[in-house]
Amino acid sequence: MIGIVLLAALLLLSLAIYIALRRTKTSDSEELKDHQTEDFPDAVMSRYPGSDAFDAAFKKHIAPHTNRYLYTKIAGASSNNADGTSRPSIIKKCEPMELLRLEVESNNPDDPKAIAVKRVDGSQLGYLERRVATDLHRDAGEPWSWSALFMQANRHPSTDEVVGAVIVLTRSQLDPEEV
């Protein structure tokens, strides 16, 4: 029950951040680039261009509630799903700070440690890269909870077609009552 409440709270927080980001995308995002240190002295600087607003919102609203986070690309994002749906078209629908689901696929014939990355509605974007999935499996049995947030779609420089995506994985300590 507590897990459901925590998930709902994280979803609401993500929605609030998304709304704040949408409002600041125009003129405010340019202000942040010119005004980096005064409002956000410890801003997380990711290696992805155009992500200043995301980084600032993440650092302010999400990072304080985690004990570890990492940016990672989604593997297999340019493929189709088993049901024929296009992963790139699903990625196009995602918004920054959108909460994503992580699902272990222990019956996956290619990798029994595979972790699928899905939207809340169940549509699959791809998989965690193998090295990242291995790290998450190492935490199994520990009092940690991993969450995923959509950051941005990766686009081909010439065609502007979606060829992948970047997400942020966050790890939080579970409440001892939940363990």
C-alpha positions in Angstrom: 0.0 0.0 0.0 2.8 2.4 0.9 4.5 1.6 -2.4 1.4 2.6 -4.4 1.2 5.9 -2.4 4.9 6.6 -3.2 4.4 5.8 -6.9 1.4 8.1 -7.0 3.4 10.9 -5.2 6.3 10.5 -7.7 3.9 10.6 -10.6 2.3 13.8 -9.3 5.7 15.4 -8.7 6.8 14.4 -12.2 3.6 16.0 -13.6 4.3 19.2 -11.7 7.8 19.4 -13.0 6.7 18.7 -16.6 4.2 21.6 -16.4 6.9 23.8 -15.0 9.3 22.8 -17.8 6.7 23.4 -20.4 6.1 27.0 -19.1 9.9 27.7 -19.1 10.7 26.3 -22.5 10.4 29.6 -24.3 12.2 32.6 -22.8 13.0 31.2 -19.4 15.2 28.4 -20.8 17.4 31.0 -22.5 17.6 32.9 -19.2 18.9 29.8 -17.4 21.7 29.4 -19.8 22.9 33.0 -19.3 22.2 32.8 -15.5 23.6 29.4 -14.6 25.1 29.8 -11.2 22.9 32.2 -9.2 19.6 30.3 -9.2 21.1 26.8 -9.5 24.6 26.7 -7.9 24.9 23.0 -7.9 23.2 22.4 -11.3 23.7 18.9 -12.7 25.3 19.4 -16.1 24.4 16.4 -18.4 26.3 15.7 -21.6 23.2 16.2 -23.7 22.7 19.5 -25.5 19.6 21.6 -24.9 19.0 19.9 -21.5 19.6 22.8 -19.2 16.0 23.2 -18.1 15.6 19.4 -17.5 18.9 19.3 -15.5 17.8 22.3 -13.4 14.4 20.9 -12.6 15.8 17.4 -11.9 18.4 18.8 -9.6 15.9 20.9 -7.7 12.9 18.5 -7.4 14.1 14.9 -7.9 17.8 14.6 -7.0 17.4 15.5 -3.3 15.1 12.5 -2.9 17.5 10.0 -4.4 20.9 8.6 -3.4 22.0 7.8 -6.9 21.0 8.7 -10.4 22.3 8.2 -13.9 21.6 9.2 -17.5 21.4 6.3 -19.9 20.3 5.6 -23.5 17.6 3.1 -24.2 18.8 0.0 -26.2 16.7 -1.4 -29.1 14.7 1.9 -29.4 14.8 1.8 -33.2 13.2 -1.6 -33.4 9.5 -2.6 -33.5 7.8 -4.3 -30.6 6.5 -7.9 -30.8 3.0 -6.6 -31.4 4.2 -4.6 -34.4 4.1 -1.1 -32.7 7.0 1.2 -33.6 9.2 2.1 -30.7 10.3 5.4 -32.3 6.6 6.5 -32.6 6.1 5.6 -29.0 9.2 7.7 -28.0 7.8 10.7 -30.0 4.8 10.7 -27.7 6.9 10.9 -24.5 7.4 14.1 -22.6 10.3 15.3 -20.4 10.0 14.1 -16.8 7.4 11.5 -17.8 7.5 8.6 -15.3 8.4 5.3 -17.0 8.0 1.6 -15.9 10.9 -0.8 -15.5 9.9 -4.4 -16.0 12.3 -7.4 -15.6 11.9 -9.9 -18.4 13.4 -13.1 -16.8 11.9 -15.2 -19.7 13.7 -13.1 -22.4 15.5 -15.6 -24.6 18.3 -13.2 -25.5 19.0 -12.0 -21.9 17.3 -13.3 -18.7 18.4 -10.1 -17.0 16.8 -7.8 -19.6 14.8 -4.9 -18.2 12.1 -3.4 -20.5 11.4 0.3 -20.4 7.7 1.1 -20.8 5.3 4.0 -20.6 2.7 3.8 -17.9 0.2 2.5 -20.5 2.5 -0.5 -21.2 3.8 0.6 -24.6 7.5 -0.3 -24.8 10.3 2.1 -25.7 13.1 -0.5 -25.6 15.4 -1.9 -22.9 18.0 -0.8 -20.5 21.5 -1.3 -21.8 22.9 -4.6 -20.6 25.5 -3.1 -18.3 22.9 -0.9 -16.7 20.5 -3.8 -16.2 23.3 -5.8 -14.6 23.9 -3.0 -12.1 20.2 -2.8 -11.2 20.1 -6.6 -10.7 23.0 -6.3 -8.3 20.7 -4.2 -6.1 18.1 -7.0 -5.9 17.3 -7.8 -2.3 18.7 -4.5 -1.1 16.4 -1.8 0.3 16.5 0.2 -3.0 13.8 1.4 -5.3 14.7 2.3 -8.9 12.6 4.7 -11.0 12.9 6.0 -14.6 12.1 9.4 -16.1 12.0 10.2 -19.8 14.5 12.9 -20.6 14.6 13.3 -24.4 14.3 11.6 -27.8 17.6 11.2 -29.8 17.2 12.2 -33.4 19.2 11.5 -36.5 21.2 14.7 -37.4 20.3 14.5 -41.1 16.7 13.2 -41.1 15.5 14.3 -37.7 13.9 10.8 -37.3 13.8 9.4 -33.7 16.6 6.8 -33.3 16.6 6.4 -29.6 16.0 8.1 -26.2 17.7 9.1 -23.0 16.2 8.4 -19.6 17.3 9.1 -16.1 17.3 6.3 -13.6 17.0 7.2 -9.9 17.6 5.1 -6.9 16.0 5.8 -3.6 16.2 4.1 -0.2 13.0 2.1 0.7 11.2 2.8 3.9 12.2 0.0 6.4 8.5 -0.8 6.8 8.3 -1.7 3.1 11.2 -4.1 3.1 
